[in-house]
Amino acid sequence: MTTKAIRTSKQKQAGIIILLLLLSFQKISAQEEVVYKTLDTISLTMDIYYPEHMVKGQKYPVVIFFFGGGWKTGRKGKFRPHAKHFSKKGLISVLADYRVESRHKTSPFESLKDAKSAIRFLRLNAEKFHIDPDKIIASGGSAGGHLAAATATIEKYNDSKDDLNISAKPNALVLFNPVIDNGPGGYGFKRIGSEYHDFSPLHNIQKGAPPTIIFLGTKDHLIPVETVRYYKKVMERVGSRCDLYLYEGQPHGFFNYKHTEYYNKTVEKADEFLSSLGYIKS
């Protein structure tokens, strides 16, 4: 065999090796929309963002975001910048829709049922979506933060069509100025009423609550600093981790993408938190 032929053969072999290496990575669409729940004429969807390159056969942690809006308004795109950020960090990121009063004439209780259904859907379809079912992070802001916290702490308010053998509890929480107290004096009490005993995360913290990080501005007019400090204290009393970051002078919603400085500060701390849990690389 001539020198030229040998060189050509080696080049072909190298090309085959490169092709095989590329095939070992499964590049999945950056986003896909799927229906996770159907109720009569209502179809609730979630947007799924994948890391750019995924190793074939490997399972990935997933973070699911619930938008805020007092269980009255809002749409799933609110956390799109966060979803894109965490997908770049190697997480599968999900933006979930759920029923709200303005669009569906529903109460906060239906919102929570949908949040639980969304997490159950991800666990049930973990293999299809390349998800590690033991590494589900629930996140959200304001009332969406309530839904995330409530999936971890509240036993009631499950959709009758759900398979209750599948857990709706996440393995970690990333909460942005969350509504965590629905009791007298807390947010939403007029709508929740006496059911706050079963609906309010603050009143239902138990041993085994997942590790949590909370972000709050000190000038938040809806969630008092004292409330989140007490939440942290109760979490630690039952042996659960609860990291709290307060941002001096900042109002409700300070963490949103349009507030660049605090968006960057909060996602950086969230990265550190998730890295400490082994969910993303430091």
GIMO-V47885 format. One record per residue. N is the residue number from 0. SS is DSSP state (H for helix, E for strand, - for the rest). PHI is phi in whole degrees, -180 to 180 (999 if undefined). OMEGA is omega in whole degrees, 0 to 359 (* if undefined). Layout:
N:SS:PHI:OMEGA
N:SS:PHI:OMEGA
This chain:
0:-:999:182
1:-:-71:178
2:H:-60:180
3:H:-64:180
4:H:-67:179
5:H:-64:180
6:H:-63:179
7:H:-64:179
8:H:-64:179
9:H:-66:178
10:H:-64:179
11:H:-65:179
12:H:-63:179
13:H:-64:179
14:H:-64:179
15:H:-66:180
16:H:-62:179
17:H:-62:180
18:H:-63:179
19:H:-65:177
20:H:-64:179
21:H:-65:180
22:H:-70:178
23:-:-74:174
24:E:-105:181
25:E:-105:179
26:-:-83:184
27:-:-102:182
28:-:-50:183
29:-:-61:182
30:E:-152:169
31:E:-144:180
32:E:-105:180
33:E:-130:175
34:E:-87:180
35:E:-105:183
36:E:-160:178
37:E:-126:178
38:E:-132:183
39:-:53:182
40:-:-96:183
41:E:-98:173
42:E:-116:179
43:E:-95:186
44:E:-119:171
45:E:-137:175
46:E:-97:182
47:E:-115:177
48:E:-111:182
49:-:-106:169
50:-:-58:186
51:-:-60:179
52:-:-124:180
53:E:-124:179
54:E:-74:183
55:-:-59:179
56:-:88:181
57:-:-88:177
58:-:-102:186
59:E:-123:171
60:E:-62:180
61:E:-130:174
62:E:-117:180
63:E:-113:184
64:E:-107:174
65:E:-117:183
66:-:-70:176
67:-:-94:181
68:-:141:176
69:-:66:186
70:-:62:181
71:-:-107:185
72:-:-134:175
73:-:110:179
74:-:-141:190
75:H:-66:183
76:H:-71:184
77:H:-56:183
78:H:-99:181
79:H:-57:178
80:H:-59:178
81:H:-66:180
82:H:-61:180
83:H:-66:179
84:H:-61:185
85:H:-73:175
86:H:-67:176
87:H:-69:179
88:-:-86:177
89:-:101:176
90:-:-97:164
91:E:-81:184
92:E:-117:185
93:E:-129:173
94:E:-108:186
95:E:-106:170
96:-:-85:174
97:-:-156:183
98:-:-71:177
99:-:-132:186
100:H:-61:186
101:H:-66:183
102:H:-99:188
103:H:-127:179
104:-:58:184
105:-:-117:181
106:-:-104:176
107:H:-58:182
108:H:-67:177
109:H:-69:178
110:H:-59:180
111:H:-68:177
112:H:-57:181
113:H:-68:179
114:H:-61:178
115:H:-66:178
116:H:-61:181
117:H:-63:180
118:H:-69:177
119:H:-62:179
120:H:-60:180
121:H:-65:179
122:H:-67:181
123:H:-63:183
124:-:-108:184
125:-:-57:181
126:-:-66:181
127:-:-61:184
128:-:-100:175
129:-:65:185
130:E:-101:168
131:E:-84:186
132:E:-68:178
133:E:-100:179
134:E:-135:178
135:E:-105:180
136:E:-107:175
137:E:-101:183
138:E:-143:177
139:E:172:180
140:E:-121:176
141:-:58:178
142:H:-64:174
143:H:-68:174
144:H:-66:174
145:H:-60:182
146:H:-60:179
147:H:-61:180
148:H:-64:183
149:H:-69:177
150:H:-62:182
151:H:-89:190
152:H:-121:188
153:-:-100:181
154:-:-87:183
155:-:-81:175
156:-:65:175
157:-:-114:178
158:-:-67:183
159:-:-64:180
160:-:-88:180
161:-:-73:171
162:-:-83:185
163:-:-74:173
164:-:-76:177
165:-:-95:184
166:-:-69:175
167:-:-100:184
168:-:-87:177
169:-:-75:181
170:-:-99:177
171:E:-160:181
172:E:-129:173
173:E:-124:191
174:E:-116:179
175:E:-107:188
176:-:25:187
177:-:-79:169
178:-:-80:184
179:-:-118:180
180:-:-125:178
181:-:-110:179
182:-:-79:178
183:-:-54:184
184:-:90:178
185:-:-92:183
186:-:-73:173
187:-:81:185
188:H:-61:181
189:H:-62:179
190:H:-90:183
191:H:-83:179
192:H:62:185
193:H:-66:180
194:H:-74:180
195:H:-58:179
196:H:-57:182
197:H:-106:189
198:H:-116:186
199:-:-87:180
200:H:-56:181
201:H:-58:184
202:H:-92:184
203:H:-134:178
204:-:-71:179
205:-:-133:177
206:-:-54:182
207:-:99:177
208:-:-59:186
209:-:-70:176
210:E:-56:190
211:E:-137:170
212:E:-126:183
213:E:-126:176
214:E:-117:182
215:E:-150:172
216:E:-88:184
217:-:-72:178
218:-:-107:178
219:-:-68:184
220:-:-85:181
221:-:-109:183
222:-:-119:180
223:-:-67:177
224:H:-58:181
225:H:-60:181
226:H:-66:182
227:H:-72:176
228:H:-65:178
229:H:-69:177
230:H:-58:178
231:H:-60:181
232:H:-63:180
233:H:-66:178
234:H:-57:182
235:H:-70:177
236:H:-65:179
237:-:-92:175
238:-:88:180
239:-:-106:179
240:-:-76:175
241:E:-147:177
242:E:-88:181
243:E:-123:177
244:E:-122:179
245:E:-105:182
246:E:-119:188
247:-:-58:174
248:-:78:184
249:-:-90:183
250:-:-90:176
251:-:-62:178
252:-:82:184
253:-:-63:187
254:-:-85:186
255:-:-63:188
256:-:-57:182
257:-:-67:176
258:-:-96:193
259:H:-52:184
260:H:-59:185
261:H:-84:170
262:H:-60:181
263:H:-64:181
264:H:-64:183
265:H:-74:179
266:H:-69:176
267:H:-64:178
268:H:-68:176
269:H:-64:176
270:H:-59:181
271:H:-63:179
272:H:-62:182
273:H:-69:175
274:H:-65:180
275:H:-65:177
276:-:-88:181
277:-:83:181
278:-:-88:174
279:-:-134:179
280:-:-80:180
281:-:-71:*
